[in-house]
Amino acid sequence: MAKKITITLGLLVLLAVGWVIYLYWMAGQFKTIEPHYAGKCKAVGGVVGPEDITIHPRTGIAYVSGCDRRAVQEGRPGRGAIYAYDLNAVTAEPVNLTPDADPDFRPHGIGLYVGRTGEEVLFVINHKGGEHSVEVFDLKEGALVYKETLTSPMLVSPNDIVPVGFNSFYVTNDHRYPSGWKRMMEDYLRLRRSNVLFYDGSGFVEAASGIGYANGINVSPDGRLLYVCSITGGSLHIFARDPATGGIEFREEVDLGTGVDNIEVDSEGGLWIGAHPQLLTTAKHSKDPLTVSPSQVIHLTPQKGGGYDVEEVYLDKGEELSASTVAAVRGNRLLIGAIFDSKFLDCRR
């Protein structure tokens, strides 16, 4: 009996060790980080936690979502804001567009809708007080004018948002469970429990499910493809989209082998993704500000015959910027945001 118990315990230990090695491998902890970028970057201060950035395609104004997430973790107000950063200015500085917002305004993912007939609307994920909502602002003469707040029990853990009309959008829930051990199991077991919601102007419906930590979301320039990043899956989910109804149908999953975060789409349909090449280091960075986390930007170029050409444009150990989340492009400018840093990068290619 003692021998059987010993053998059983030995097998359990081997399984545990094997699982840990597998977890480290899938999280990218064995990757060699060799920093590179074919250009120059400068740090732009004045924004704490610039997690999401999107650029107005006509004006060249970048909108930056910032929130002090370490303060939130400590039980203090997030003091978040939406900033404007003018890429046309010789010496650009972030300008707070929401100075009168609630002290606990916690903006997360943002999406800008620019209509053909002049509508300009900014949609913002807000986690104020631990509650979840979508704040809607009209963009008028460079200012944000509050329009409405949208809430729903279906907004369990909203992360990113992409508008497809002046009153319609898709939003990702990055987890099925809002907190606790079930949420933790989703991450460490890489369970596919998160989903995508569609808001059609009157209510929310589930548009897609079965995604591992659904994060960044965006649409192709013609509106016929929907892109969703799976951060724990290290992949990009691509859906065919019906612009008339908003309905989507799964098309393919592209393995990218890294912790993909937010997606921006350039004027030619290329995808720019901020990513975390070592996810466990990113998790440690979230708890310890002295631990730096690698930053990565990848660029996907659609090919005529199908598929994507994938290029790693930027890689850093976390010393220039820690835990990159987004890469927004206009011309030769590349803006890179992060989860916690009190800066973002303005790079020229």
Buried (B, 14 or more C-beta within 10 A) or exposed (E): EEEEEEEEEEEEEEEEEEEEEEBBEBBBBEBEBEEEBEEEBEEBEBBBBBBBBBBBEEBBBBBBBBBBBBBBEEEEBBBBBBBBBBBEEEEBEBBBBBEEBBEBBBBBBBBBBBEEEEBBBBBBBBBBEEEBBBBBBBBEEEEBEEBEEBEBEBBBBBBBBBBBBBBBBBBBBBBBBEEEEEBEEBBEEBBBBBBBBBBBEEEBEEBBBEBBBBBBBBBBEEBEBBBBBBBBBBBBBBBEBEEEEBEBEBEEBBEBBBBBBBBBBBEEEBBBBBBBBBBBBBBBBBEEEEBBBBBBBBBBBBEEEEEBEBEBBBBBBBEBBBBBBBBBBBEEBBBBBBBBBBBBBBBEB
